[in-house]
Amino acid sequence: MFKLQLPFPPSVNTYWRHVGNRVLVSKKGRQYQATVSSLLDRKNTKTLDGELIVDIRLVPPDRRRRDVDNSLKALLDAMQFGGAYHDDAQIVRLTVEKHQPDPDDPRAEVVVQHVPAPIGEAGYRTCLRCDEAFESDGPGNRICVSCRQINSMFGDLVESERGKKRHNGEIITEREEDLV
């Protein structure tokens, strides 16, 4: 298992270029691959074999609308190019979260690990909330006991926010609704 903090990946819209009848990785895409490859070299990461789980947290540079899937191709290909794994076909479980923008530090936080238990069976899993390994009852149990307790304590807060109008993820007050 290894954790990486990589630069925010280019969109798939700028990753490819058409040259005649051929489709090539763009200059921006090749630069991103080289950057990720050098980061992996500096961390002395070993190429992982077998089935893998990849968890990604995207922190974009600005508030523009972005589809999370547009960032995946460049990121996963660059990690393969850099030697994190042999082929991105090894990935059997992939989670992606998009967080609030950070103009000072746009990034992709990546955790790559072997599959701790076959899909559908009990075993060790990674908590979706705290990224710690825990003993799981099965595929539906993806949050550890301590995080479940935290969720139950703050469940009332989450329930009270359900159904409210939002703008860029933030709840809009009634006075702001009139302005929008």
Salt bridges, closest charged atoms under 4 A:
ASP49 OD1 - HIS86 NE2 2.49
ASP62 OD2 - ARG64 NE 3.28
ASP62 OD1 - ARG66 NH1 2.69
ASP77 OD2 - LYS73 NZ 3.40
GLU97 OE1 - ARG57 NE 3.41
GLU97 OE1 - HIS99 NE2 2.99
ASP102 OD2 - ARG107 NH1 3.67
ASP105 OD2 - ARG107 NH1 3.35
GLU109 OE2 - ARG107 NE 2.71
ASP131 OD2 - ARG57 NH1 2.79
GLU159 OE2 - ARG162 NH1 2.87
GLU161 OE1 - ARG166 NH2 3.88
